[in-house]
Amino acid sequence: MANAPDWVCKYPFKKEEKRPCVMKQSELMQFLYTEEAPETSDLNWLIVSTDSVTVGEYQLAPGSHFAPADIHPGDEIYYVLKGQVTMFQPESGQVVEVNQGEGILMPKGCPHIGYNFGEKEAFMLYVIAPKAWDDSNGIPLEYTGAMKLYKHEERG
């Protein structure tokens, strides 16, 4: 586990400074998730991270994915703004294609990995409530749970 970034629960301001504000695109914080493994990271634009919600947008290049499996202490909703993302839930083996204009709910504690098998960039809006990461646990840098993968037979 890596420590949660300094901005978690404090962007664009600390809890005691919370107020209505407009977040302009030019003011969004850009970061890689995770910085420790840029080869399997997605590019993010953080809109807001408070003590009760984290909202942002991320981009997956064609043929890329994010890893390790993402796990949050709150529910996460993804909404595809552009392209298509294939979500994989390693504990159950469930694979779901999420297309432009569609969303998917990842319940609290549900590990998931997103893949872009398409030929175009994919953009997703994400909302995590109440928290993206626990202060005590930080960001998972690896997934140690069992992955349920289905066997297939080669075509003749």
C-alpha positions in Angstrom: 0.0 0.0 0.0 1.1 3.5 -0.8 0.0 6.5 1.3 -3.0 8.3 -0.1 -2.0 11.4 -2.0 -2.0 14.7 -0.1 -5.0 16.0 -2.0 -7.3 13.1 -0.9 -10.4 14.7 0.9 -8.8 18.1 0.5 -9.2 19.2 -3.1 -9.9 22.0 -4.0 -10.1 22.9 -0.2 -10.0 21.4 3.2 -13.1 20.1 5.0 -13.4 23.2 7.2 -13.2 25.5 4.1 -15.9 23.7 2.1 -18.1 26.1 0.1 -19.9 26.2 -3.3 -17.4 26.7 -6.1 -17.1 26.2 -9.9 -14.4 23.8 -11.0 -13.1 25.0 -14.4 -11.3 22.6 -16.7 -8.2 24.6 -16.4 -8.1 24.2 -12.6 -8.5 20.4 -12.5 -5.6 18.5 -11.0 -4.0 16.0 -13.4 -2.4 12.8 -12.2 -1.5 9.2 -13.1 -3.2 6.4 -11.1 -0.9 4.9 -10.0 2.3 6.9 -10.3 4.3 3.9 -9.1 3.5 2.0 -12.3 3.0 4.4 -15.2 2.9 1.5 -17.7 -0.4 0.3 -16.2 -1.8 3.7 -15.2 -4.7 5.8 -16.4 -4.5 9.5 -16.9 -6.9 11.4 -14.4 -8.3 14.8 -14.0 -9.5 15.3 -10.5 -12.6 17.5 -10.2 -13.1 17.3 -6.4 -12.1 15.2 -3.4 -13.8 16.0 -0.1 -14.5 14.0 3.0 -17.7 12.7 1.4 -17.1 12.4 -2.4 -14.4 12.1 -5.0 -15.2 13.0 -8.6 -12.9 12.9 -11.7 -12.4 11.8 -15.2 -9.9 9.3 -16.5 -8.6 8.3 -19.9 -7.4 4.9 -21.1 -5.4 4.8 -24.3 -6.3 2.1 -26.9 -5.0 -1.3 -25.8 -4.2 -0.2 -22.3 -5.6 -1.0 -18.8 -5.2 0.1 -15.3 -3.7 -2.2 -12.6 -3.6 -3.3 -9.9 -7.2 -4.0 -9.3 -8.8 -0.8 -7.9 -10.6 -1.2 -4.6 -12.4 1.6 -2.7 -13.9 2.0 0.8 -17.0 3.5 -0.9 -19.2 2.8 -3.9 -17.9 3.9 -7.2 -19.9 4.8 -10.3 -18.3 5.0 -13.8 -20.0 6.7 -16.7 -18.5 6.3 -20.2 -18.2 9.7 -21.8 -16.4 8.4 -24.9 -15.4 5.0 -26.3 -15.8 1.7 -24.5 -14.2 0.2 -21.4 -14.3 -3.5 -20.4 -14.5 -3.9 -16.6 -13.1 -7.1 -15.1 -14.1 -8.2 -11.5 -11.3 -10.6 -10.5 -13.1 -12.3 -7.6 -16.1 -13.4 -9.6 -14.5 -13.4 -13.1 -17.3 -11.1 -14.3 -16.5 -9.1 -17.5 -18.7 -6.3 -18.6 -18.4 -4.0 -21.6 -19.5 -0.4 -20.8 -20.2 1.7 -23.8 -20.5 5.5 -24.4 -23.5 6.8 -22.6 -23.6 3.8 -20.1 -22.6 3.5 -16.5 -21.5 0.8 -14.1 -21.7 0.6 -10.3 -18.7 -1.0 -8.4 -19.9 -1.5 -4.8 -17.7 -0.7 -1.9 -14.8 -3.1 -1.6 -15.3 -4.6 -5.1 -12.0 -5.0 -6.9 -12.0 -4.1 -10.6 -9.7 -3.5 -13.5 -10.6 -1.5 -16.6 -9.4 -2.3 -20.1 -9.6 -0.5 -23.4 -9.7 -3.1 -26.1 -10.8 -0.5 -28.7 -8.9 1.5 -31.2 -9.9 4.9 -29.8 -9.2 6.6 -26.4 -11.8 5.9 -23.8 -12.9 8.6 -21.3 -14.8 7.8 -18.1 -16.4 10.0 -15.4 -16.0 8.5 -11.9 -17.8 9.3 -8.6 -16.7 7.6 -5.4 -18.6 8.1 -2.1 -17.9 8.5 0.6 -14.1 8.1 0.2 -11.7 7.0 -2.5 -9.1 5.7 -0.1 -8.9 5.2 3.7 -6.2 7.3 5.3 -4.9 4.2 7.2 -4.9 1.8 4.2 -3.8 4.2 1.4 -3.7 3.1 -2.3 -3.4 -0.6 -3.1 -0.2 -1.1 -5.2 -1.0 -4.8 -5.9 -3.9 -7.2 -5.9 -3.3 -10.2 -3.8 -6.7 -11.9 -4.0 -7.4 -14.9 -6.2 -8.5 -14.1 -9.7 -11.2 -16.2 -11.2 -10.4 -16.7 -14.9 -12.4 -18.9 -17.2 -10.7 -21.5 -19.3 -11.4 -21.6 -23.0 -10.6 -24.2 -25.7 -8.7 -23.3 -28.8 -10.7 -23.3 -32.0 -9.8 -26.1 -34.4 
